[in-house]
Amino acid sequence: MEGGSGGPKKEEEQDGVSVHSPCKAPPSSASSLPKEQSQVELELRLLQALEIYPPGKLQGIHRHFVLYGLMEYLRRSFDRSFSAEEVLQLLDRFYNLEMMEMRN
C-alpha cells in the first residue's frame, strides 16, 4: 500500500487540469477589451462556453470545430471578434493545453 506522492498529481495532469496550481497570468488580449468588460467576466463567459464545447474535444478531429464554437460564443457574448490564438490563451489559464496535445 504505497501512498506515493505522484499518484493523484498524475491523475490531475492526465486530463490537462491541475486543481492545485494557480491560474496563469491573463493573456495580453485582455487589454484589448473595453474597460467595462472585466477579465472576470471574460473568464466566466469562457467557462460557460465550455459547458457546450468541452475542452476534452480540443484534440483530434473535433479540435477546430470546438475552437470555432468557443470563438463564436465569445463573439456573441462581447460583440467583438476573438481570434483562435486569443481563445487558446484564455483556455491555457485553466487547462494545460500542451498536455492535452501530447495525448493525441
MDTraj code that builds the backbone (N, CA, C; nanometers):
import mdtraj as md
import numpy as np

residues = "MET GLU GLY GLY SER GLY GLY PRO LYS LYS GLU GLU GLU GLN ASP GLY VAL SER VAL HIS SER PRO CYS LYS ALA PRO PRO SER SER ALA SER SER LEU PRO LYS GLU GLN SER GLN VAL GLU LEU GLU LEU ARG LEU LEU GLN ALA LEU GLU ILE TYR PRO PRO GLY LYS LEU GLN GLY ILE HIS ARG HIS PHE VAL LEU TYR GLY LEU MET GLU TYR LEU ARG ARG SER PHE ASP ARG SER PHE SER ALA GLU GLU VAL LEU GLN LEU LEU ASP ARG PHE TYR ASN LEU GLU MET MET GLU MET ARG ASN".split()
xyz = np.array([
    [0.0836, -0.1193, 0.0000],
    [0.0000, 0.0000, 0.0000],
    [0.0868, 0.1238, 0.0000],
    [0.1389, 0.1573, -0.1131],
    [0.2216, 0.2759, -0.1234],
    [0.1346, 0.3977, -0.1455],
    [0.1552, 0.4984, -0.0636],
    [0.0808, 0.6227, -0.0802],
    [0.1287, 0.6995, -0.2011],
    [0.2578, 0.6966, -0.2257],
    [0.3170, 0.7615, -0.3429],
    [0.2712, 0.9049, -0.3612],
    [0.3626, 0.9940, -0.3638],
    [0.3248, 1.1349, -0.3788],
    [0.2863, 1.1701, -0.5209],
    [0.3172, 1.0831, -0.6186],
    [0.2879, 1.1160, -0.7575],
    [0.1530, 1.0678, -0.8056],
    [0.0827, 0.9837, -0.7299],
    [-0.0437, 0.9253, -0.7748],
    [-0.1509, 1.0249, -0.8121],
    [-0.2024, 1.1029, -0.7174],
    [-0.3104, 1.1961, -0.7513],
    [-0.2666, 1.3033, -0.8496],
    [-0.1419, 1.3491, -0.8397],
    [-0.0968, 1.4547, -0.9296],
    [-0.0972, 1.4055, -1.0733],
    [-0.0517, 1.2815, -1.0954],
    [-0.0528, 1.2268, -1.2306],
    [-0.1946, 1.2217, -1.2842],
    [-0.2888, 1.1849, -1.1980],
    [-0.4286, 1.1770, -1.2409],
    [-0.4807, 1.3141, -1.2821],
    [-0.4465, 1.4173, -1.2057],
    [-0.4911, 1.5529, -1.2381],
    [-0.4318, 1.5996, -1.3697],
    [-0.3054, 1.5668, -1.3938],
    [-0.2383, 1.6137, -1.5139],
    [-0.2795, 1.5362, -1.6373],
    [-0.3340, 1.4166, -1.6214],
    [-0.3715, 1.3366, -1.7365],
    [-0.4766, 1.4051, -1.8212],
    [-0.5701, 1.4723, -1.7598],
    [-0.6721, 1.5401, -1.8391],
    [-0.6380, 1.6874, -1.8608],
    [-0.5148, 1.7251, -1.8294],
    [-0.4697, 1.8604, -1.8580],
    [-0.5104, 1.9630, -1.7546],
    [-0.5662, 1.9186, -1.6417],
    [-0.6146, 2.0113, -1.5404],
    [-0.5456, 1.9810, -1.4087],
    [-0.5005, 2.0816, -1.3409],
    [-0.4455, 2.0660, -1.2080],
    [-0.5202, 2.1605, -1.1158],
    [-0.5946, 2.1028, -1.0216],
    [-0.6758, 2.1862, -0.9332],
    [-0.5915, 2.2577, -0.8291],
    [-0.4671, 2.2155, -0.8122],
    [-0.3835, 2.2756, -0.7093],
    [-0.2948, 2.3874, -0.7615],
    [-0.2822, 2.3994, -0.8905],
    [-0.1952, 2.5045, -0.9430],
    [-0.2750, 2.6329, -0.9620],
    [-0.2140, 2.7477, -0.9355],
    [-0.2856, 2.8748, -0.9535],
    [-0.3069, 2.9039, -1.1008],
    [-0.4037, 2.9880, -1.1279],
    [-0.4294, 3.0298, -1.2661],
    [-0.3092, 3.1075, -1.3175],
    [-0.2888, 3.0997, -1.4454],
    [-0.1789, 3.1724, -1.5078],
    [-0.2179, 3.3186, -1.5243],
    [-0.1212, 3.4005, -1.5559],
    [-0.1465, 3.5436, -1.5755],
    [-0.2403, 3.5644, -1.6932],
    [-0.3204, 3.6699, -1.6921],
    [-0.4127, 3.6946, -1.8026],
    [-0.3380, 3.7154, -1.9333],
    [-0.3960, 3.6689, -2.0432],
    [-0.3311, 3.6873, -2.1730],
    [-0.3288, 3.8338, -2.2132],
    [-0.2423, 3.8663, -2.3063],
    [-0.2294, 4.0053, -2.3492],
    [-0.3560, 4.0555, -2.4173],
    [-0.4402, 3.9638, -2.4668],
    [-0.5629, 4.0039, -2.5354],
    [-0.6626, 4.0701, -2.4404],
    [-0.6439, 4.0501, -2.3093],
    [-0.7367, 4.1087, -2.2132],
    [-0.7340, 4.2611, -2.2207],
    [-0.6201, 4.3181, -2.2559],
    [-0.6105, 4.4637, -2.2618],
    [-0.6850, 4.5209, -2.3816],
    [-0.7185, 4.4367, -2.4798],
    [-0.7888, 4.4862, -2.5973],
    [-0.9400, 4.4954, -2.5750],
    [-0.9885, 4.4433, -2.4648],
    [-1.1310, 4.4539, -2.4335],
    [-1.1620, 4.5922, -2.3775],
    [-1.2825, 4.6420, -2.4010],
    [-1.3219, 4.7678, -2.3374],
    [-1.3131, 4.7555, -2.1851],
    [-1.2827, 4.8665, -2.1201],
    [-1.2579, 4.8626, -1.9762],
    [-1.3763, 4.8139, -1.8944],
    [-1.4997, 4.8399, -1.9414],
    [-1.6155, 4.7993, -1.8623],
    [-1.6359, 4.6479, -1.8601],
    [-1.5721, 4.5776, -1.9517],
    [-1.5824, 4.4318, -1.9538],
    [-1.4591, 4.3749, -1.8855],
    [-1.4770, 4.3314, -1.7653],
    [-1.3625, 4.2895, -1.6853],
    [-1.3099, 4.1525, -1.7276],
    [-1.1901, 4.1263, -1.6827],
    [-1.1274, 3.9963, -1.7086],
    [-1.2100, 3.8849, -1.6462],
    [-1.2684, 3.9117, -1.5314],
    [-1.3505, 3.8108, -1.4647],
    [-1.4708, 3.7743, -1.5503],
    [-1.5350, 3.8733, -1.6087],
    [-1.6500, 3.8466, -1.6949],
    [-1.6086, 3.7627, -1.8156],
    [-1.4933, 3.7926, -1.8710],
    [-1.4429, 3.7163, -1.9849],
    [-1.4199, 3.5705, -1.9462],
    [-1.3592, 3.5496, -1.8308],
    [-1.3339, 3.4137, -1.7841],
    [-1.4641, 3.3395, -1.7573],
    [-1.5619, 3.4087, -1.6983],
    [-1.6909, 3.3446, -1.6721],
    [-1.7604, 3.3035, -1.8012],
    [-1.7560, 3.3894, -1.9008],
    [-1.8166, 3.3551, -2.0311],
    [-1.7458, 3.2363, -2.0942],
    [-1.6145, 3.2317, -2.0818],
    [-1.5399, 3.1184, -2.1361],
    [-1.5813, 2.9895, -2.0657],
    [-1.5934, 2.9946, -1.9344],
    [-1.6342, 2.8754, -1.8596],
    [-1.7762, 2.8333, -1.8957],
    [-1.8640, 2.9291, -1.9207],
    [-1.9990, 2.8954, -1.9670],
    [-1.9931, 2.8272, -2.1031],
    [-1.9087, 2.8769, -2.1902],
    [-1.8948, 2.8180, -2.3241],
    [-1.8415, 2.6757, -2.3159],
    [-1.7598, 2.6471, -2.2152],
    [-1.7030, 2.5135, -2.2018],
    [-1.8082, 2.4098, -2.1642],
    [-1.9239, 2.4545, -2.1148],
    [-2.0341, 2.3610, -2.0908],
    [-2.0863, 2.3065, -2.2229],
    [-2.0830, 2.3886, -2.3261],
    [-2.1327, 2.3498, -2.4584],
    [-2.0221, 2.2836, -2.5393],
    [-1.9026, 2.3400, -2.5311],
    [-1.7881, 2.2933, -2.6098],
    [-1.6813, 2.2412, -2.5138],
    [-1.6857, 2.1135, -2.4771],
    [-1.5945, 2.0603, -2.3757],
    [-1.4484, 2.0629, -2.4209],
    [-1.3591, 2.0985, -2.3289],
    [-1.2175, 2.1078, -2.3640],
    [-1.1556, 1.9731, -2.3995],
    [-1.2158, 1.8646, -2.3554],
    [-1.1656, 1.7322, -2.3902],
    [-1.1704, 1.7052, -2.5391],
    [-1.2555, 1.7794, -2.6093],
    [-1.2661, 1.7619, -2.7544],
    [-1.1754, 1.8573, -2.8306],
    [-1.0885, 1.9270, -2.7589],
    [-0.9927, 2.0163, -2.8245],
    [-0.8732, 1.9384, -2.8781],
    [-0.8948, 1.8144, -2.9087],
    [-0.7902, 1.7314, -2.9660],
    [-0.8524, 1.6461, -3.0749],
    [-0.7721, 1.6005, -3.1628],
    [-0.8223, 1.5148, -3.2688],
    [-0.9026, 1.5907, -3.3729],
    [-0.9970, 1.5197, -3.4348],
    [-1.0713, 1.5765, -3.5470],
    [-1.1689, 1.6855, -3.5053],
    [-1.2064, 1.6910, -3.3790],
    [-1.3042, 1.7898, -3.3328],
    [-1.2409, 1.9221, -3.2913],
    [-1.1093, 1.9279, -3.2847],
    [-1.0385, 2.0451, -3.2315],
    [-1.0832, 2.1766, -3.2955],
    [-1.0844, 2.1839, -3.4262],
    [-1.1170, 2.3094, -3.4937],
    [-1.2639, 2.3475, -3.4780],
    [-1.3519, 2.2480, -3.4728],
    [-1.4942, 2.2769, -3.4538],
    [-1.5199, 2.3342, -3.3145],
    [-1.4565, 2.2750, -3.2147],
    [-1.4731, 2.3230, -3.0772],
    [-1.4129, 2.4626, -3.0632],
    [-1.2959, 2.4833, -3.1193],
    [-1.2311, 2.6141, -3.1121],
    [-1.3166, 2.7209, -3.1804],
    [-1.3718, 2.6881, -3.2954],
    [-1.4592, 2.7823, -3.3655],
    [-1.5845, 2.8112, -3.2820],
    [-1.6415, 2.7088, -3.2198],
    [-1.7587, 2.7281, -3.1349],
    [-1.7296, 2.8208, -3.0180],
    [-1.6136, 2.8042, -2.9561],
    [-1.5746, 2.8921, -2.8457],
    [-1.5559, 3.0359, -2.8942],
    [-1.4946, 3.0515, -3.0104],
    [-1.4753, 3.1857, -3.0673],
    [-1.6099, 3.2526, -3.0935],
    [-1.7035, 3.1791, -3.1487],
    [-1.8358, 3.2347, -3.1788],
    [-1.9131, 3.2679, -3.0517],
    [-1.9040, 3.1824, -2.9506],
    [-1.9730, 3.2077, -2.8240],
    [-1.9223, 3.3383, -2.7622],
    [-1.7909, 3.3560, -2.7600],
    [-1.7342, 3.4784, -2.7037],
    [-1.7677, 3.5993, -2.7899],
    [-1.7686, 3.5817, -2.9208],
    [-1.8032, 3.6924, -3.0110],
    [-1.9455, 3.7407, -2.9841],
    [-2.0384, 3.6471, -2.9693],
    [-2.1774, 3.6847, -2.9410],
    [-2.1907, 3.7466, -2.8023],
    [-2.1148, 3.6977, -2.7069],
    [-2.1239, 3.7482, -2.5697],
    [-2.0704, 3.8903, -2.5556],
    [-1.9640, 3.9228, -2.6300],
    [-1.8982, 4.0524, -2.6142],
    [-1.9123, 4.1425, -2.7356],
    [-1.9797, 4.0958, -2.8381],
    [-1.9978, 4.1728, -2.9616],
    [-1.8624, 4.2214, -3.0146],
    [-1.7687, 4.1304, -3.0180],
    [-1.6319, 4.1577, -3.0612],
    [-1.5705, 4.0273, -3.1085],
    [-1.4863, 4.0330, -3.2087],
    [-1.4209, 3.9127, -3.2608],
    [-1.3097, 3.8668, -3.1681],
    [-1.2936, 3.7365, -3.1590],
    [-1.1834, 3.6755, -3.0853],
    [-1.1104, 3.5836, -3.1810],
    [-0.9794, 3.5928, -3.1831],
    [-0.9017, 3.5039, -3.2694],
    [-0.8847, 3.3693, -3.2000],
    [-0.8480, 3.2702, -3.2769],
    [-0.8227, 3.1377, -3.2199],
    [-0.7098, 3.1458, -3.1176],
    [-0.6097, 3.2270, -3.1458],
    [-0.4971, 3.2421, -3.0539],
    [-0.5423, 3.3019, -2.9203],
    [-0.6303, 3.4008, -2.9241],
    [-0.6808, 3.4618, -2.8002],
    [-0.7579, 3.3597, -2.7171],
    [-0.8407, 3.2799, -2.7827],
    [-0.9192, 3.1790, -2.7114],
    [-0.8262, 3.0741, -2.6511],
    [-0.7255, 3.0324, -2.7251],
    [-0.6305, 2.9340, -2.6727],
    [-0.5517, 2.9909, -2.5552],
    [-0.5189, 3.1198, -2.5579],
    [-0.4503, 3.1826, -2.4445],
    [-0.5394, 3.1813, -2.3208],
    [-0.6669, 3.2108, -2.3398],
    [-0.7599, 3.2079, -2.2268],
    [-0.7742, 3.0660, -2.1721],
    [-0.7876, 2.9690, -2.2608],
    [-0.8003, 2.8298, -2.2184],
    [-0.6758, 2.7828, -2.1447],
    [-0.5609, 2.8314, -2.1859],
    [-0.4350, 2.7905, -2.1248],
    [-0.4255, 2.8339, -1.9791],
    [-0.5062, 2.9298, -1.9393],
    [-0.5085, 2.9713, -1.7980],
    [-0.5730, 2.8661, -1.7099],
    [-0.6622, 2.7857, -1.7675],
    [-0.7361, 2.6868, -1.6897],
    [-0.6930, 2.5433, -1.7180],
    [-0.6393, 2.5185, -1.8350],
    [-0.6028, 2.3836, -1.8772],
    [-0.4599, 2.3827, -1.9283],
    [-0.3937, 2.2707, -1.9084],
    [-0.2598, 2.2515, -1.9620],
    [-0.2760, 2.2025, -2.1056],
    [-0.2796, 2.2947, -2.2001],
    [-0.3053, 2.2603, -2.3396],
    [-0.1933, 2.1764, -2.3995],
    [-0.0705, 2.1977, -2.3547],
    [0.0402, 2.1165, -2.4046],
    [0.0197, 1.9705, -2.3677],
    [-0.0270, 1.9458, -2.2467],
    [-0.0517, 1.8088, -2.2014],
    [-0.1649, 1.7466, -2.2831],
    [-0.2673, 1.8249, -2.3130],
    [-0.3793, 1.7735, -2.3914],
    [-0.3350, 1.7389, -2.5332],
    [-0.2462, 1.8194, -2.5911],
    [-0.1971, 1.7930, -2.7259],
    [-0.1105, 1.6682, -2.7295],
    [-0.0350, 1.6427, -2.6235],
    [0.0515, 1.5246, -2.6191],
    [-0.0298, 1.3962, -2.6102],
    [-0.1524, 1.4035, -2.5651],
    [-0.2366, 1.2844, -2.5527],
    [-0.2810, 1.2331, -2.6886],
    [-0.2690, 1.3126, -2.7934],
    [-0.3104, 1.2695, -2.9279],
    [-0.2246, 1.1582, -2.9789],
])
top = md.Topology()
chain = top.add_chain()
for i, resn in enumerate(residues, 1):
    res = top.add_residue(resn, chain, resSeq=i)
    for name in ("N", "CA", "C"):
        top.add_atom(name, md.element.get_by_symbol(name[0]), res)
traj = md.Trajectory(xyz[None], top)
